[in-house]
Amino acid sequence: MPTQARVVWDQSFTGYDFGLDHPMNPLRLDLTARLCGAFGLFDGPDVEVVNPAVPDDEVLLTVHDADYVAAVRQASVEPRDADQSRGLGTEDDPAFHEMHEISARIAAGSLDVADAVWRGETEHGVNFCGGLHHAMPDRASGFCIYNDVAVAIKSLLDSGAQRVAYVDVDVHHGDGVERIFWDDPRVLTISIHETGRVLFPGTGFPGDVGGPGAPGTAVNVALPPGTGDAAWLRAFHSVVPPILRAFRPEILVSQHGCDSHFLDPLAHLSLSLDAQRTSYESIHDLAHEVCDGRWVALGGGGYAVVDVVPRAWTHLTAIAAHRPIPLVAEVPQVWRDHVELISGQAGPTHMGDGVAERGRVWWRSWEVGYDPADPVDFAVMATREAVFPHHGLDIWFD
């Protein structure tokens, strides 16, 4: 009997640690797991928690160069000798002891849950430790050592999947995943992000639609700084559902970086947690609509370590477990006490930011009309014009 959800977690994953002053604080993973535990999400026979071992290099070599894997191994032993030409030992990606082992286990976790979903052992898979979407075949980038997303997708393809869809709602463009599958017509990559004109990695524009062998399989929605809840959700729903319905994936992989939140220190979008949770529900609903519920949900960016990340990814895990937590629910006191003990600050009191109505944030449908003077509408139309004709879709109507 398949489980409802399979979740990757063990305390050892906090070993993905770039140092005290780095934004990618592993405390965000610990607090997420503790909040999930406080809500009982890891309990019961319908949710399985797994702790993968370090995989063989052959797993990583499905998407990464052998020389790069060797460089990561070397940097894990002697961090001071890290090869900066491969992005290691830099300000973004400082080298640390056992970097290879912990990064490889994160990749193994995403592969594990993806394969379990594909084999029908579980309906949904979650790895909030993963979503490291910037890593390139030959180098580290943007806090990402190994690209666990690509490793999971490549395993699905090797297992016989012919159409895999990837949806990335991180505030940063999912450039590594897009690059790896740029010319593979079996993989659709959709990224909704703050425009690369102002934010790392400086890529992901509407005209970037895939390689010559896969036109229309790269979809990029590049939003202006300051985009808020209703506008972001309008952009999401104006692009993601129609493209997914046209592509008809057999399995859906999604990356849920929560750095689009208005409290995040590294970017400039203005989403509430309520809107982020609304997007998680929408992606979950689409998985059930277009690919019989086969869904793999991963973490990603998010640097408001106490106030945002744990709540966001607890909601994600709860939705995957079919135990959704209302936005008005109170955060368990035991978790808030722990937060105050270790950080000296009070944690959030409720599971939402107080902006939703009837449990969701609402938006205007694309079909109510296009406003060329609106910068978000302008960005959405640029994407629709670039991509929709490749899928036989009308740029004006869904």
HURAHU-V411685 format. One record per pair of residues at least 12 apart in sequence whose ideal C-beta (glycine too) atoms are under 10 Angstrom apart, sorted by the first residue. I is the first residue (numbers start at 1). J is the second residue. If there is no record, write none. Layout:
i | j
I | J
I | J
This chain:
i | j
1 | 45
1 | 46
1 | 121
2 | 46
2 | 48
2 | 116
2 | 117
2 | 119
2 | 120
2 | 121
2 | 122
2 | 123
3 | 44
3 | 45
3 | 46
3 | 47
3 | 48
3 | 116
3 | 121
3 | 122
3 | 123
3 | 124
3 | 125
3 | 321
4 | 44
4 | 45
4 | 46
4 | 47
4 | 48
4 | 122
4 | 123
4 | 124
4 | 293
4 | 320
4 | 321
4 | 322
4 | 323
5 | 41
5 | 42
5 | 46
5 | 47
5 | 48
5 | 49
5 | 113
5 | 116
5 | 117
5 | 122
5 | 123
5 | 124
5 | 125
5 | 126
5 | 295
5 | 297
5 | 317
5 | 318
5 | 319
5 | 320
5 | 321
5 | 322
5 | 323
6 | 47
6 | 48
6 | 49
6 | 50
6 | 109
6 | 112
6 | 113
6 | 114
6 | 115
6 | 116
6 | 117
6 | 121
6 | 122
6 | 123
6 | 124
6 | 125
6 | 126
6 | 127
6 | 296
6 | 320
6 | 321
7 | 33
7 | 36
7 | 41
7 | 42
7 | 47
7 | 48
7 | 49
7 | 50
7 | 109
7 | 113
7 | 122
7 | 124
7 | 125
7 | 126
7 | 127
7 | 128
7 | 129
7 | 297
7 | 317
7 | 320
7 | 321
8 | 49
8 | 50
8 | 51
8 | 52
8 | 105
8 | 106
8 | 108
8 | 109
8 | 110
8 | 111
8 | 112
8 | 113
8 | 125
8 | 126
8 | 127
8 | 128
8 | 129
8 | 130
8 | 148
8 | 298
8 | 299
9 | 29
9 | 32
9 | 33
9 | 36
9 | 37
9 | 42
9 | 49
9 | 50
9 | 51
9 | 109
9 | 126
9 | 127
9 | 128
9 | 129
9 | 317
10 | 33
10 | 49
10 | 50
10 | 51
10 | 52
10 | 105
10 | 109
10 | 129
11 | 26
11 | 29
11 | 30
11 | 33
11 | 51
12 | 51
12 | 98
12 | 101
12 | 102
12 | 105
13 | 26
13 | 29
13 | 30
13 | 33
13 | 51
13 | 52
13 | 102
13 | 105
13 | 106
13 | 109
13 | 127
13 | 128
13 | 129
13 | 130
14 | 26
14 | 27
14 | 28
14 | 29
14 | 30
14 | 33
14 | 102
14 | 129
15 | 29
15 | 96
15 | 97
15 | 98
15 | 99
15 | 101
15 | 102
15 | 103
15 | 105
15 | 106
16 | 29
16 | 96
16 | 98
16 | 99
16 | 102
16 | 103
16 | 105
16 | 106
16 | 129
16 | 130
16 | 132
16 | 143
16 | 145
17 | 29
17 | 94
17 | 96
17 | 97
17 | 98
17 | 99
17 | 102
18 | 91
18 | 92
18 | 93
18 | 94
18 | 95
18 | 96
18 | 99
18 | 143
18 | 145
19 | 94
19 | 96
21 | 91
21 | 94
22 | 91
22 | 92
22 | 93
22 | 94
22 | 96
22 | 143
22 | 303
23 | 92
23 | 143
23 | 259
23 | 264
23 | 265
23 | 266
23 | 301
23 | 302
23 | 303
23 | 304
23 | 305
24 | 92
24 | 93
24 | 94
24 | 132
24 | 142
24 | 143
24 | 144
24 | 301
24 | 302
24 | 303
24 | 305
25 | 303
25 | 305
25 | 306
25 | 309
26 | 102
26 | 129
26 | 305
27 | 305
27 | 306
27 | 309
27 | 310
27 | 339
27 | 342
27 | 343
28 | 128
28 | 129
28 | 258
28 | 299
28 | 302
28 | 303
28 | 304
28 | 305
28 | 306
28 | 308
28 | 309
28 | 310
28 | 312
28 | 313
29 | 128
29 | 129
29 | 299
29 | 305
29 | 309
29 | 310
29 | 313
30 | 305
30 | 310
30 | 338
30 | 342
31 | 305
31 | 306
31 | 309
31 | 310
31 | 311
31 | 313
31 | 314
31 | 335
31 | 338
31 | 339
31 | 342
31 | 343
31 | 347
32 | 128
32 | 129
32 | 299
32 | 302
32 | 305
32 | 309
32 | 310
32 | 311
32 | 312
32 | 313
32 | 314
32 | 316
32 | 317
33 | 49
33 | 128
33 | 129
33 | 310
33 | 313
33 | 314
33 | 317
34 | 310
34 | 314
34 | 332
34 | 334
34 | 335
34 | 338
34 | 339
35 | 309
35 | 310
35 | 311
35 | 313
35 | 314
35 | 315
35 | 317
35 | 318
35 | 325
35 | 331
35 | 332
35 | 334
35 | 335
35 | 336
35 | 338
35 | 339
35 | 347
35 | 351
36 | 49
36 | 126
36 | 128
36 | 310
36 | 313
36 | 314
36 | 315
36 | 316
36 | 317
36 | 318
36 | 321
36 | 325
36 | 335
37 | 49
37 | 314
37 | 332
37 | 334
37 | 335
38 | 310
38 | 314
38 | 331
38 | 332
38 | 333
38 | 334
38 | 335
38 | 336
38 | 338
39 | 314
39 | 315
39 | 317
39 | 318
39 | 321
39 | 323
39 | 325
39 | 329
39 | 331
39 | 332
39 | 335
39 | 351
40 | 318
40 | 321
40 | 323
40 | 332
41 | 126
41 | 314
41 | 317
41 | 318
41 | 320
41 | 321
41 | 323
41 | 325
42 | 317
42 | 321
43 | 321
44 | 321
44 | 323
46 | 122
46 | 123
46 | 321
46 | 322
46 | 323
47 | 122
47 | 124
47 | 126
47 | 317
47 | 320
47 | 321
47 | 322
47 | 323
48 | 113
48 | 116
48 | 121
48 | 122
48 | 125
49 | 126
50 | 108
50 | 109
50 | 112
50 | 113
50 | 116
50 | 122
50 | 125
50 | 127
51 | 105
51 | 108
51 | 109
51 | 112
52 | 104
52 | 105
52 | 106
52 | 107
52 | 108
52 | 109
52 | 110
52 | 111
52 | 112
52 | 113
52 | 127
53 | 101
53 | 104
53 | 105
53 | 108
53 | 112
54 | 98
54 | 100
54 | 101
54 | 102
54 | 103
54 | 104
54 | 105
54 | 107
54 | 108
55 | 101
55 | 104
55 | 105
55 | 107
55 | 108
55 | 109
55 | 111
55 | 112
55 | 146
55 | 151
56 | 104
56 | 108
57 | 69
57 | 70
57 | 73
57 | 100
57 | 104
59 | 104
59 | 107
59 | 108
59 | 111
59 | 146
59 | 151
59 | 154
59 | 155
60 | 72
60 | 100
60 | 103
60 | 104
60 | 107
60 | 108
60 | 111
60 | 145
60 | 146
60 | 147
60 | 148
60 | 151
61 | 137
61 | 151
62 | 107
62 | 111
62 | 150
62 | 151
62 | 153
62 | 154
62 | 155
62 | 157
62 | 158
62 | 180
63 | 107
63 | 135
63 | 136
63 | 137
63 | 146
63 | 147
63 | 148
63 | 149
63 | 150
63 | 151
63 | 152
63 | 153
63 | 154
63 | 155
63 | 176
63 | 177
63 | 180
63 | 181
64 | 107
64 | 135
64 | 136
64 | 137
64 | 138
64 | 139
64 | 145
64 | 146
64 | 147
64 | 150
64 | 151
64 | 180
65 | 86
65 | 136
65 | 137
65 | 138
65 | 139
66 | 138
67 | 83
67 | 86
67 | 138
68 | 83
68 | 86
68 | 87
68 | 88
68 | 135
68 | 136
68 | 137
68 | 138
68 | 139
68 | 140
68 | 145
68 | 146
69 | 100
69 | 104
69 | 138
69 | 146
70 | 83
70 | 86
70 | 100
71 | 83
71 | 85
71 | 86
71 | 87
71 | 88
71 | 89
71 | 95
71 | 100
71 | 138
71 | 139
71 | 140
72 | 86
72 | 87
72 | 88
72 | 93
72 | 95
72 | 99
72 | 100
72 | 101
72 | 103
72 | 104
72 | 135
72 | 139
72 | 140
72 | 145
72 | 146
73 | 99
73 | 100
73 | 101
73 | 104
74 | 88
74 | 95
74 | 100
75 | 88
75 | 89
75 | 93
75 | 94
75 | 95
75 | 96
75 | 97
75 | 99
75 | 100
75 | 140
75 | 145
76 | 88
76 | 95
76 | 96
76 | 97
76 | 98
76 | 99
76 | 100
76 | 101
76 | 102
76 | 103
76 | 104
76 | 145
77 | 95
77 | 97
77 | 98
77 | 99
77 | 100
78 | 95
78 | 97
79 | 94
79 | 95
79 | 96
79 | 97
79 | 99
80 | 95
81 | 95
82 | 94
82 | 95
82 | 96
82 | 99
82 | 140
83 | 95
83 | 139
83 | 140
84 | 139
84 | 140
85 | 138
85 | 139
86 | 136
86 | 138
86 | 139
86 | 140
86 | 141
87 | 134
87 | 135
87 | 136
87 | 138
87 | 139
87 | 140
87 | 141
87 | 142
87 | 144
87 | 145
88 | 139
88 | 140
88 | 145
89 | 140
90 | 139
90 | 140
90 | 141
92 | 134
92 | 140
92 | 141
92 | 142
92 | 143
92 | 144
92 | 200
93 | 134
93 | 135
93 | 139
93 | 140
93 | 141
93 | 142
93 | 143
93 | 144
93 | 145
94 | 140
94 | 143
95 | 140
95 | 145
96 | 145
99 | 140
99 | 145
99 | 146
100 | 145
100 | 146
102 | 129
102 | 145
102 | 146
103 | 132
103 | 135
103 | 140
103 | 144
103 | 145
103 | 146
103 | 147
103 | 148
104 | 145
104 | 146
104 | 148
104 | 151
105 | 129
105 | 146
105 | 148
106 | 127
106 | 129
106 | 130
106 | 131
106 | 132
106 | 144
106 | 145
106 | 146
106 | 148
106 | 151
106 | 298
106 | 299
107 | 127
107 | 130
107 | 132
107 | 135
107 | 145
107 | 146
107 | 147
107 | 148
107 | 149
107 | 150
107 | 151
107 | 152
107 | 155
108 | 127
108 | 130
108 | 146
108 | 148
108 | 151
108 | 152
109 | 125
109 | 126
109 | 127
109 | 128
109 | 129
109 | 130
109 | 148
109 | 151
109 | 152
109 | 298
110 | 125
110 | 126
110 | 127
110 | 129
110 | 130
110 | 131
110 | 132
110 | 146
110 | 147
110 | 148
110 | 149
110 | 150
110 | 151
110 | 152
110 | 153
110 | 155
110 | 253
110 | 296
110 | 298
110 | 299
111 | 125
111 | 127
111 | 130
111 | 148
111 | 151
111 | 152
111 | 153
111 | 154
111 | 155
111 | 156
111 | 296
112 | 125
112 | 127
112 | 152
112 | 155
113 | 125
113 | 126
113 | 127
113 | 130
113 | 152
113 | 253
113 | 295
113 | 296
113 | 297
113 | 298
113 | 320
114 | 127
114 | 148
114 | 149
114 | 151
114 | 152
114 | 153
114 | 154
114 | 155
114 | 156
114 | 159
114 | 161
114 | 164
114 | 251
114 | 253
114 | 294
114 | 296
114 | 298
115 | 152
115 | 155
115 | 156
115 | 158
115 | 159
115 | 296
116 | 296
117 | 152
117 | 156
117 | 251
117 | 252
117 | 253
117 | 287
117 | 291
117 | 293
117 | 294
117 | 295
117 | 296
118 | 152
118 | 155
118 | 156
118 | 159
118 | 160
118 | 161
118 | 164
118 | 250
118 | 251
118 | 294
118 | 296
119 | 159
120 | 292
120 | 294
122 | 294
122 | 295
122 | 296
122 | 320
123 | 287
123 | 288
123 | 292
123 | 293
123 | 294
123 | 295
123 | 320
123 | 321
123 | 322
124 | 252
124 | 284
124 | 287
124 | 288
124 | 293
124 | 294
124 | 295
124 | 296
124 | 297
124 | 317
124 | 319
124 | 320
124 | 321
124 | 322
125 | 152
125 | 251
125 | 253
125 | 294
125 | 295
125 | 296
125 | 297
125 | 298
125 | 320
126 | 256
126 | 295
126 | 296
126 | 297
126 | 298
126 | 299
126 | 313
126 | 316
126 | 317
126 | 318
126 | 319
126 | 320
126 | 321
127 | 148
127 | 149
127 | 152
127 | 296
127 | 297
127 | 298
127 | 299
128 | 256
128 | 258
128 | 297
128 | 298
128 | 299
128 | 300
128 | 302
128 | 309
128 | 310
128 | 312
128 | 313
128 | 314
128 | 316
128 | 317
129 | 148
129 | 298
129 | 299
129 | 313
130 | 144
130 | 146
130 | 147
130 | 148
130 | 149
130 | 151
130 | 152
130 | 255
130 | 296
130 | 297
130 | 298
130 | 299
130 | 300
131 | 144
131 | 147
131 | 148
131 | 149
131 | 168
131 | 170
131 | 174
131 | 177
131 | 253
131 | 254
131 | 255
131 | 256
131 | 257
131 | 297
131 | 298
131 | 299
131 | 300
131 | 301
131 | 302
131 | 313
132 | 144
132 | 145
132 | 146
132 | 147
132 | 148
132 | 149
132 | 150
132 | 151
132 | 176
132 | 177
132 | 255
132 | 257
132 | 298
132 | 299
132 | 300
132 | 301
133 | 147
133 | 148
133 | 149
133 | 150
133 | 166
133 | 168
133 | 170
133 | 172
133 | 173
133 | 174
133 | 175
133 | 176
133 | 177
133 | 178
133 | 180
133 | 189
133 | 191
133 | 201
133 | 255
133 | 257
133 | 298
133 | 300
133 | 301
134 | 147
134 | 149
134 | 170
134 | 172
134 | 173
134 | 174
134 | 175
134 | 176
134 | 177
134 | 179
134 | 200
134 | 201
134 | 300
134 | 301
135 | 147
135 | 148
135 | 149
135 | 150
135 | 151
135 | 175
135 | 176
135 | 177
135 | 179
135 | 180
136 | 150
136 | 175
136 | 176
136 | 179
136 | 180
137 | 150
137 | 176
137 | 179
137 | 180
139 | 176
140 | 176
141 | 175
141 | 176
141 | 179
141 | 200
141 | 201
142 | 170
142 | 172
142 | 173
142 | 175
142 | 176
142 | 200
142 | 201
142 | 301
143 | 172
143 | 200
143 | 266
143 | 300
143 | 301
143 | 303
144 | 175
144 | 176
144 | 300
144 | 301
146 | 176
147 | 174
147 | 176
147 | 177
147 | 179
147 | 180
148 | 177
148 | 255
148 | 298
148 | 299
149 | 166
149 | 168
149 | 174
149 | 176
149 | 177
149 | 180
149 | 181
149 | 189
149 | 253
149 | 254
149 | 255
149 | 296
149 | 298
149 | 300
150 | 166
150 | 176
150 | 177
150 | 178
150 | 179
150 | 180
150 | 181
150 | 187
150 | 253
151 | 180
152 | 164
152 | 166
152 | 177
152 | 251
152 | 253
152 | 296
152 | 298
153 | 165
153 | 166
153 | 177
153 | 180
153 | 181
153 | 184
153 | 186
153 | 187
153 | 189
153 | 251
153 | 253
153 | 296
154 | 180
154 | 181
154 | 184
154 | 187
156 | 186
156 | 187
156 | 250
156 | 251
156 | 253
156 | 294
156 | 296
157 | 181
157 | 184
157 | 186
157 | 187
159 | 251
160 | 250
161 | 186
161 | 187
161 | 249
161 | 250
161 | 251
161 | 291
161 | 294
162 | 185
162 | 186
162 | 248
162 | 249
162 | 250
163 | 185
163 | 186
163 | 187
163 | 188
163 | 217
163 | 247
163 | 248
163 | 249
163 | 250
163 | 251
163 | 290
163 | 291
164 | 181
164 | 184
164 | 186
164 | 187
164 | 188
164 | 189
164 | 247
164 | 249
164 | 250
164 | 251
164 | 252
164 | 253
164 | 291
164 | 294
164 | 296
165 | 187
165 | 188
165 | 189
165 | 190
165 | 217
165 | 219
165 | 240
165 | 243
165 | 244
165 | 247
165 | 248
165 | 249
165 | 250
165 | 251
165 | 252
165 | 253
165 | 254
165 | 286
165 | 287
165 | 290
165 | 291
166 | 178
166 | 181
166 | 187
166 | 188
166 | 189
166 | 190
166 | 191
166 | 217
166 | 219
166 | 249
166 | 251
166 | 252
166 | 253
166 | 254
166 | 255
166 | 296
166 | 298
167 | 188
167 | 189
167 | 190
167 | 191
167 | 192
167 | 219
167 | 236
167 | 239
167 | 240
167 | 243
167 | 244
167 | 249
167 | 252
167 | 253
167 | 254
167 | 255
167 | 256
167 | 279
167 | 282
167 | 283
167 | 286
167 | 287
167 | 297
168 | 189
168 | 190
168 | 191
168 | 192
168 | 193
168 | 204
168 | 219
168 | 220
168 | 253
168 | 254
168 | 255
168 | 256
168 | 257
168 | 298
168 | 300
169 | 190
169 | 191
169 | 192
169 | 193
169 | 221
169 | 232
169 | 236
169 | 240
169 | 254
169 | 255
169 | 256
169 | 257
169 | 258
169 | 259
169 | 260
169 | 271
169 | 276
169 | 279
169 | 280
169 | 282
169 | 283
169 | 300
170 | 191
170 | 192
170 | 193
170 | 194
170 | 255
170 | 256
170 | 257
170 | 258
170 | 259
170 | 260
170 | 267
170 | 298
170 | 299
170 | 300
170 | 301
170 | 302
171 | 192
171 | 193
171 | 194
171 | 199
171 | 200
171 | 223
171 | 227
171 | 257
171 | 258
171 | 259
171 | 260
171 | 261
171 | 264
171 | 266
171 | 267
171 | 268
171 | 269
171 | 271
171 | 300
171 | 301
171 | 302
171 | 303
172 | 191
172 | 193
172 | 194
172 | 196
172 | 199
172 | 200
172 | 201
172 | 202
172 | 203
172 | 204
172 | 257
172 | 259
172 | 260
172 | 266
172 | 267
172 | 300
172 | 301
173 | 191
173 | 192
173 | 193
173 | 194
173 | 195
173 | 196
173 | 199
173 | 200
173 | 201
173 | 202
173 | 203
173 | 204
173 | 205
173 | 208
173 | 220
173 | 221
173 | 222
174 | 189
174 | 190
174 | 191
174 | 192
174 | 193
174 | 201
174 | 203
174 | 204
174 | 218
174 | 220
174 | 255
174 | 257
174 | 300
175 | 189
175 | 191
175 | 193
175 | 196
175 | 200
175 | 201
175 | 202
175 | 203
175 | 204
175 | 208
175 | 220
176 | 201
177 | 189
177 | 191
177 | 218
177 | 253
177 | 255
178 | 190
178 | 191
178 | 203
178 | 204
178 | 208
178 | 210
178 | 217
178 | 218
178 | 219
178 | 220
179 | 203
179 | 218
181 | 210
181 | 211
181 | 214
181 | 217
181 | 218
182 | 208
182 | 209
182 | 210
182 | 211
182 | 212
182 | 213
182 | 214
182 | 217
182 | 218
183 | 210
183 | 211
183 | 212
183 | 213
183 | 214
183 | 215
183 | 217
183 | 218
184 | 210
184 | 211
184 | 213
184 | 214
184 | 217
185 | 210
185 | 211
185 | 213
185 | 214
185 | 215
185 | 216
185 | 217
186 | 214
186 | 217
186 | 249
186 | 250
187 | 210
187 | 214
187 | 217
187 | 218
187 | 247
187 | 249
187 | 253
188 | 210
188 | 214
188 | 216
188 | 217
188 | 218
188 | 219
188 | 243
188 | 244
188 | 246
188 | 247
188 | 248
188 | 249
188 | 252
188 | 387
188 | 391
189 | 204
189 | 208
189 | 210
189 | 214
189 | 217
189 | 218
189 | 219
189 | 220
189 | 253
190 | 217
190 | 218
190 | 219
190 | 220
190 | 221
190 | 236
190 | 239
190 | 240
190 | 243
190 | 244
190 | 247
190 | 254
190 | 383
190 | 387
191 | 203
191 | 204
191 | 208
191 | 218
191 | 219
191 | 220
191 | 221
191 | 222
191 | 255
192 | 204
192 | 219
192 | 220
192 | 221
192 | 222
192 | 223
192 | 227
192 | 232
192 | 235
192 | 236
192 | 239
192 | 240
192 | 260
192 | 269
192 | 279
192 | 379
192 | 380
192 | 383
193 | 220
193 | 221
193 | 222
193 | 223
193 | 257
193 | 259
193 | 260
193 | 267
193 | 269
194 | 222
194 | 223
194 | 224
194 | 225
194 | 226
194 | 227
194 | 259
194 | 260
194 | 267
194 | 268
194 | 269
195 | 220
195 | 221
195 | 222
195 | 223
195 | 224
195 | 225
195 | 227
195 | 268
195 | 375
195 | 379
196 | 208
196 | 220
196 | 222
197 | 222
197 | 224
197 | 225
198 | 222
198 | 224
198 | 225
198 | 267
198 | 268
199 | 222
199 | 223
199 | 225
199 | 259
199 | 266
199 | 267
199 | 268
199 | 269
200 | 266
200 | 267
203 | 220
203 | 222
204 | 218
204 | 219
204 | 220
204 | 221
204 | 222
205 | 220
205 | 221
205 | 222
205 | 379
205 | 382
205 | 383
205 | 386
206 | 219
206 | 220
206 | 221
206 | 222
206 | 379
206 | 380
206 | 381
206 | 382
206 | 383
206 | 384
206 | 385
206 | 386
206 | 387
207 | 220
207 | 382
207 | 383
207 | 385
207 | 386
207 | 387
208 | 220
208 | 222
208 | 386
208 | 387
209 | 383
209 | 386
209 | 387
209 | 389
209 | 390
210 | 387
210 | 390
214 | 390
215 | 386
215 | 387
215 | 389
215 | 390
216 | 243
216 | 246
216 | 247
216 | 386
216 | 387
216 | 388
216 | 389
216 | 390
216 | 391
216 | 392
216 | 393
217 | 243
217 | 247
217 | 387
217 | 390
217 | 391
218 | 386
218 | 387
219 | 239
219 | 240
219 | 243
219 | 244
219 | 247
219 | 383
219 | 384
219 | 386
219 | 387
219 | 388
219 | 390
219 | 391
220 | 239
220 | 379
220 | 382
220 | 383
220 | 386
220 | 387
221 | 235
221 | 236
221 | 238
221 | 239
221 | 240
221 | 376
221 | 379
221 | 380
221 | 382
221 | 383
221 | 384
221 | 387
222 | 235
222 | 379
222 | 380
222 | 382
222 | 383
223 | 235
223 | 236
223 | 260
223 | 268
223 | 269
223 | 375
223 | 376
223 | 379
223 | 380
224 | 268
224 | 269
224 | 374
224 | 375
224 | 376
224 | 378
224 | 379
225 | 267
225 | 268
225 | 269
225 | 270
225 | 375
226 | 262
226 | 268
226 | 269
226 | 270
226 | 375
226 | 376
227 | 260
227 | 268
227 | 269
227 | 270
227 | 271
227 | 375
227 | 376
227 | 379
228 | 260
228 | 262
228 | 269
228 | 270
228 | 271
228 | 272
228 | 275
228 | 355
228 | 361
228 | 376
229 | 260
229 | 262
229 | 269
229 | 270
229 | 271
229 | 272
229 | 273
229 | 274
229 | 275
229 | 276
229 | 278
229 | 279
229 | 353
229 | 355
229 | 356
229 | 361
229 | 362
229 | 363
230 | 275
230 | 355
230 | 361
230 | 362
230 | 363
230 | 364
230 | 376
231 | 269
231 | 270
231 | 271
231 | 275
231 | 363
231 | 364
231 | 374
231 | 375
231 | 376
231 | 377
231 | 379
231 | 380
232 | 260
232 | 269
232 | 270
232 | 271
232 | 272
232 | 275
232 | 276
232 | 278
232 | 279
232 | 361
232 | 363
232 | 376
233 | 271
233 | 275
233 | 276
233 | 278
233 | 279
233 | 282
233 | 360
233 | 361
233 | 362
233 | 363
233 | 364
234 | 362
234 | 363
234 | 364
234 | 365
234 | 366
234 | 368
234 | 374
234 | 376
234 | 377
234 | 380
235 | 363
235 | 366
235 | 376
235 | 377
235 | 379
235 | 380
235 | 383
236 | 275
236 | 278
236 | 279
236 | 282
236 | 283
236 | 363
236 | 380
237 | 278
237 | 279
237 | 282
237 | 363
237 | 364
237 | 365
237 | 366
237 | 380
237 | 398
238 | 363
238 | 364
238 | 365
238 | 366
238 | 367
238 | 370
238 | 376
238 | 377
238 | 380
238 | 381
238 | 383
238 | 384
238 | 398
239 | 366
239 | 379
239 | 380
239 | 383
239 | 384
239 | 387
239 | 388
239 | 393
239 | 398
240 | 254
240 | 279
240 | 282
240 | 283
240 | 286
241 | 282
241 | 283
241 | 285
241 | 286
241 | 289
241 | 290
241 | 398
242 | 366
242 | 384
242 | 387
242 | 388
242 | 391
242 | 393
242 | 394
242 | 397
242 | 398
243 | 383
243 | 384
243 | 387
243 | 388
243 | 390
243 | 391
243 | 393
244 | 283
244 | 286
244 | 287
244 | 289
244 | 290
244 | 291
244 | 391
245 | 286
245 | 289
245 | 290
245 | 391
245 | 393
245 | 398
246 | 290
246 | 387
246 | 388
246 | 390
246 | 391
246 | 392
246 | 393
247 | 290
247 | 291
247 | 391
248 | 290
248 | 291
249 | 286
249 | 287
249 | 290
249 | 291
249 | 294
250 | 290
250 | 291
250 | 292
250 | 294
251 | 287
251 | 290
251 | 291
251 | 292
251 | 293
251 | 294
251 | 295
251 | 296
252 | 283
252 | 284
252 | 286
252 | 287
252 | 288
252 | 289
252 | 290
252 | 291
252 | 293
252 | 294
252 | 295
252 | 296
252 | 297
253 | 287
253 | 294
253 | 295
253 | 296
253 | 297
253 | 298
254 | 279
254 | 280
254 | 283
254 | 284
254 | 286
254 | 287
254 | 295
254 | 296
254 | 297
254 | 298
254 | 300
254 | 316
255 | 296
255 | 297
255 | 298
255 | 299
255 | 300
255 | 301
256 | 276
256 | 279
256 | 280
256 | 283
256 | 297
256 | 298
256 | 299
256 | 300
256 | 301
256 | 302
256 | 312
256 | 313
256 | 315
256 | 316
257 | 276
257 | 298
257 | 299
257 | 300
257 | 301
257 | 302
257 | 303
257 | 309
257 | 312
258 | 271
258 | 273
258 | 276
258 | 277
258 | 279
258 | 280
258 | 299
258 | 300
258 | 301
258 | 302
258 | 303
258 | 304
258 | 308
258 | 309
258 | 310
258 | 311
258 | 312
258 | 313
258 | 315
258 | 316
259 | 271
259 | 300
259 | 301
259 | 302
259 | 303
259 | 304
259 | 308
259 | 309
259 | 312
260 | 272
260 | 275
260 | 276
260 | 279
260 | 301
260 | 302
260 | 308
260 | 312
261 | 273
261 | 275
261 | 276
261 | 302
261 | 303
261 | 304
261 | 307
261 | 308
261 | 309
261 | 311
261 | 312
261 | 353
262 | 275
262 | 304
262 | 308
262 | 353
263 | 303
263 | 304
263 | 306
263 | 307
263 | 308
263 | 353
264 | 301
264 | 302
264 | 303
264 | 304
264 | 307
264 | 308
264 | 309
265 | 303
265 | 304
265 | 305
266 | 301
266 | 302
266 | 303
266 | 304
267 | 301
267 | 303
271 | 308
271 | 353
271 | 355
271 | 361
272 | 308
272 | 327
272 | 352
272 | 353
272 | 354
272 | 355
272 | 356
272 | 361
273 | 304
273 | 307
273 | 308
273 | 311
273 | 312
273 | 315
273 | 327
273 | 348
273 | 350
273 | 351
273 | 352
273 | 353
273 | 354
273 | 355
273 | 356
273 | 361
274 | 315
274 | 327
274 | 351
274 | 352
274 | 353
274 | 354
274 | 355
274 | 356
274 | 357
274 | 359
274 | 360
274 | 361
275 | 352
275 | 353
275 | 355
275 | 356
275 | 360
275 | 361
275 | 362
275 | 363
276 | 302
276 | 308
276 | 311
276 | 312
276 | 313
276 | 315
276 | 316
276 | 352
276 | 353
276 | 361
277 | 311
277 | 312
277 | 314
277 | 315
277 | 316
277 | 318
277 | 319
277 | 324
277 | 325
277 | 326
277 | 327
277 | 351
277 | 352
277 | 353
277 | 356
277 | 359
277 | 360
277 | 361
278 | 315
278 | 327
278 | 356
278 | 359
278 | 360
278 | 361
278 | 362
278 | 363
279 | 316
279 | 361
280 | 297
280 | 312
280 | 313
280 | 315
280 | 316
280 | 317
280 | 318
280 | 319
280 | 320
280 | 324
281 | 315
281 | 316
281 | 319
281 | 324
281 | 359
281 | 360
282 | 360
283 | 295
283 | 297
283 | 316
283 | 319
284 | 297
284 | 316
284 | 319
284 | 320
284 | 322
284 | 324
285 | 319
287 | 320
293 | 322
295 | 319
295 | 320
296 | 320
297 | 313
297 | 316
297 | 317
297 | 319
297 | 320
298 | 313
298 | 316
299 | 312
299 | 313
299 | 316
300 | 313
305 | 339
305 | 343
306 | 336
306 | 339
306 | 340
306 | 342
306 | 343
306 | 345
306 | 346
306 | 347
306 | 348
307 | 339
307 | 345
307 | 346
307 | 347
307 | 348
307 | 353
308 | 348
308 | 353
310 | 331
310 | 335
310 | 339
310 | 347
310 | 348
311 | 325
311 | 327
311 | 329
311 | 331
311 | 335
311 | 347
311 | 348
311 | 350
311 | 351
311 | 352
311 | 353
312 | 351
314 | 331
314 | 335
314 | 351
315 | 327
315 | 329
315 | 351
315 | 352
318 | 351
324 | 359
325 | 351
325 | 352
326 | 350
326 | 351
326 | 352
326 | 356
326 | 359
327 | 350
327 | 351
327 | 352
327 | 353
327 | 354
327 | 355
327 | 356
327 | 359
327 | 360
327 | 361
328 | 350
328 | 351
328 | 352
328 | 354
328 | 356
328 | 359
329 | 350
329 | 351
329 | 352
330 | 348
330 | 349
330 | 350
330 | 351
331 | 347
331 | 348
331 | 349
331 | 350
331 | 351
332 | 347
332 | 351
333 | 347
333 | 349
335 | 347
335 | 348
336 | 348
336 | 349
364 | 377
365 | 398
366 | 380
366 | 381
366 | 384
366 | 395
366 | 396
366 | 397
366 | 398
367 | 396
367 | 397
367 | 398
369 | 396
370 | 384
370 | 395
370 | 396
380 | 395
381 | 395
381 | 396
383 | 395
384 | 396
384 | 398
